[in-house]
C-alpha cells in the first residue's frame, strides 16, 4: 500500500505506515521523559487476561550492553545505542502468586506449560510494538533484534532470569542519524486471506521475493531469484547462528517446562 503524506487519514496511520527499522543513531542519550513515555506505551499494549505476562529490562550499563552486542552476533551498534531494551515473556510473578495462595491447599498445583509460553511471548511482542510506535511518534528510531535468545546459560546469568522468564527480543532505540527514504519492501504476495488459508501455487512463489531482490541503479535485478533464495537460506536457516538460536530456544523451553515437583 503506497501512500503520500497527504493521503494519511491521521497521525497514527502515518506513524504505522512510515515507521522503518533504524540501526544508526546519534550519540545523544534518551531523556528520562522519553524513556518513561515509550515504556508507559508498552504497558498500554493489549494483554491476555489483564495479566501483563511480560517484563522489560532497560539495559544502561555500558559493559552489559557491550556483552549483549557480542552475544547478538557481534552487532557493534547495539553497544553504542542510546536505548537497549530486552523484552521477556514472564509468567514468574503469576506463578509465585498462584503458588502462594492456591498452594495452601496442600496439592501440587498446575504449572505453566506450552500455552503460557506462547501467550507470554505474544504479550512481550505486543508491548515491543507499542514502544516502537510511540518512539516513532516522538522522533526516535528503533529496530528489533532476535539474537538475544542465543547463549541460553549466559543470557540467563547476565540478566538474572528466574524460572518462567525467557527473552523474546531486543529493542534498540535512539535518535536516527538518518532515516531511509522510504519504508522497506515486503513480500509481493497476499498474506491476508478471507475465511480460510490459501496456499500459493508454485508458479506464484517467485512473486513473493521479487520486491525484496536488490536492484541496480537502472532498476534491473542485481541477482537472480535463485541467488537471492540461496543467500537467504544460508543466512537464515543454514548458518551457525540459526543452529545456535535453535538449541538455545530449546533450552529455554526445557527450563520452563521442567516440572517444579521433580517429576
C-alpha positions in Angstrom: 0.0 0.0 0.0 1.7 3.2 -1.2 0.5 6.5 0.1 1.8 10.0 0.2 1.8 12.0 3.4 -1.2 14.0 2.3 -3.2 10.7 1.9 -2.9 9.6 5.6 -6.1 10.0 7.5 -4.4 10.7 10.8 -1.1 10.8 12.6 -1.5 7.2 13.9 -1.9 5.8 10.5 1.0 7.9 9.2 3.3 6.6 12.0 2.4 2.9 11.3 3.0 3.2 7.5 6.2 5.3 7.7 7.9 3.6 10.5 11.0 1.6 9.4 13.9 0.0 11.2 16.9 2.2 12.1 20.3 0.9 13.1 22.4 4.0 13.1 21.9 6.5 16.0 23.2 9.8 17.2 25.2 9.6 20.4 22.6 11.8 22.2 21.2 9.9 25.2 17.5 9.3 25.7 15.9 11.7 28.1 14.2 10.2 31.2 10.9 11.7 29.9 11.3 9.8 26.6 12.2 6.6 28.3 9.1 6.9 30.5 6.8 7.7 27.6 7.9 4.7 25.5 7.8 2.2 28.4 4.4 3.6 29.5 3.2 2.9 25.9 4.4 -0.7 26.3 2.2 -1.0 29.4 -0.9 0.0 27.4 -0.5 -2.8 24.8 -3.2 -5.5 24.7 -2.6 -8.3 27.1 -4.4 -11.6 27.7 -6.5 -11.7 30.8 -5.1 -8.3 32.0 -2.1 -10.3 33.2 0.8 -8.4 31.5 2.9 -11.6 31.2 6.0 -9.7 30.0 8.8 -7.7 31.5 11.2 -5.3 30.0 14.9 -4.7 31.0 16.2 -1.3 30.3 19.9 -2.0 29.9 22.1 1.0 30.7 25.3 -0.4 32.0 27.9 0.0 29.1 29.7 -3.3 29.9 26.4 -5.2 29.9 25.4 -3.5 26.6 28.7 -4.4 25.1 28.3 -8.1 26.1 24.8 -8.2 24.7 26.1 -6.8 21.4 28.7 -9.6 21.4 26.1 -12.2 22.1 23.9 -10.9 19.3 26.2 -11.8 16.5 28.7 -9.0 17.4 26.4 -6.2 16.2 28.5 -3.3 17.5 25.8 -0.7 17.1 23.9 -2.3 20.0 26.7 -1.4 22.4 26.6 2.3 21.4 22.8 2.7 21.1 21.2 5.2 23.5 18.4 2.8 24.4 18.7 -1.0 24.7 15.7 -2.9 26.0 15.2 -6.7 26.4 11.7 -8.0 26.1 10.9 -11.0 28.2 8.0 -13.5 28.3 7.3 -13.6 32.0 5.0 -15.9 34.0 7.1 -15.9 37.1 5.1 -13.2 39.0 1.8 -15.0 38.4 3.2 -18.5 39.3 4.6 -17.2 42.6 1.3 -15.5 43.4 -0.7 -18.7 42.5 1.7 -20.9 44.5 1.4 -18.6 47.5 -2.4 -18.7 47.6 -3.5 -21.9 45.8 -0.6 -23.8 47.2 -2.1 -23.5 50.7 -4.5 -26.3 49.7 -1.6 -28.8 50.0 -1.8 -30.0 46.5 0.6 -30.0 43.6 -0.8 -27.0 41.6 -0.6 -27.0 37.9 2.3 -25.0 36.4 2.6 -23.0 33.2 3.2 -25.1 30.1 3.4 -24.6 26.3 0.3 -22.5 26.1 1.6 -19.9 28.6 4.9 -19.8 26.7 3.0 -18.7 23.6 0.8 -16.2 25.4 3.7 -14.7 27.3 5.7 -14.3 24.0 2.6 -12.6 22.4 2.3 -10.2 25.4 6.0 -9.3 25.1 5.8 -8.8 21.3 2.7 -6.5 21.6 4.5 -4.4 24.2 7.5 -4.1 22.0 5.5 -2.9 19.0 3.7 -0.3 21.2 7.1 1.0 22.2 8.3 1.2 18.7 5.3 3.1 17.5 5.4 5.5 20.5 9.1 6.1 19.8 8.4 6.8 16.1 5.8 9.3 17.2 8.3 11.4 19.1 11.1 11.2 16.5 13.0 8.3 17.8 14.1 5.4 15.6 14.1 1.7 16.6 14.8 -1.8 15.5 14.3 -5.3 16.9 17.0 -8.0 17.2 16.1 -11.7 17.7 19.6 -12.9 18.6 19.2 -12.2 22.3 17.7 -15.7 22.5 21.1 -17.4 21.9 23.7 -18.4 24.5 20.9 -19.6 26.9 23.0 -20.0 30.1 25.0 -16.8 29.7 21.9 -14.6 28.9 20.1 -16.1 31.9 23.1 -15.2 34.2 23.7 -11.8 32.6 20.0 -10.8 33.0 19.4 -12.8 36.2 16.4 -14.5 34.7 14.4 -16.8 37.1 12.3 -19.8 36.1 9.3 -18.9 33.8 11.1 -15.9 32.3 12.7 -16.1 28.8 14.0 -13.5 26.4 11.9 -12.8 23.3 13.7 -10.0 21.5 15.9 -6.9 21.9 14.7 -3.4 21.1 17.2 -0.7 20.1 16.2 3.0 20.3 17.7 6.4 19.7 17.6 9.5 17.5 18.4 8.4 14.0 21.5 9.7 12.2 19.4 9.4 9.0 16.1 7.7 8.0 15.6 5.5 5.0 14.0 7.5 2.1 11.0 5.0 2.2 9.8 2.1 4.2 11.5 -1.2 3.3 9.8 -3.6 0.9 7.6 -6.5 2.0 6.9 -9.8 0.2 5.0 -9.5 -3.1 2.1 -11.9 -2.4 -1.0 -11.5 -0.2 -0.8 -12.5 3.5 -4.4 -11.6 4.3 -7.0 -14.2 3.4 -10.7 -14.3 3.6 -12.4 -17.1 5.6 -9.6 -19.7 5.1 -5.9 -20.1 4.3 -4.9 -20.1 0.6 -1.7 -22.0 -0.2 0.2 -20.3 -3.1 0.6 -22.3 -6.3 4.2 -23.0 -7.1 4.2 -20.6 -10.1 3.3 -17.7 -7.8 6.0 -18.3 -5.3 8.5 -16.3 -7.3 6.3 -13.3 -7.0 6.9 -13.4 -3.2 10.5 -12.4 -3.4 10.6 -10.0 -6.4 10.1 -6.8 -4.3 12.9 -8.0 -2.0 15.7 -8.6 -4.5 18.1 -5.6 -4.7 18.1 -3.5 -7.9 20.8 -1.8 -9.8 20.7 2.0 -10.5 18.9 1.1 -13.7 16.2 -0.8 -11.9 17.4 -4.2 -13.1 17.7 -7.2 -10.7 21.0 -7.2 -9.0 20.9 -11.0 -8.7 18.8 -13.9 -9.9 15.9 -15.2 -7.8 17.9 -18.5 -7.3 20.9 -16.5 -5.9 18.6 -14.5 -3.6 16.9 -17.5 -2.2 20.3 -19.3 -1.8 21.7 -16.4 0.1 18.6 -16.1 2.2 18.8 -19.8 3.1 22.4 -19.6 4.1 21.8 -16.6 6.2 18.5 -17.6 7.9 18.5 -21.4 8.1 21.9 -22.7 7.1 24.2 -20.6 9.3 25.7 -21.3 12.6 23.6 -18.6 14.1 20.4 -20.4 13.1 21.5 -23.6 14.8 22.7 -21.7 17.9 19.3 -19.9 18.2 17.5 -23.2 17.8 19.5 -25.0 20.5 19.2 -22.1 22.9 15.4 -21.7 22.4 15.1 -25.5 23.1 17.0 -24.9 26.4 14.7 -22.1 27.4 11.7 -24.2 26.7 13.1 -27.2 28.6 13.8 -24.9 31.7 10.3 -23.5 31.5 8.5 -26.9 31.0 10.5 -28.9 33.6 8.2 -29.8 36.5 8.9 -27.9 39.7 8.0 -31.1 41.5 10.9 -33.1 40.2 8.6 -35.4 38.1 
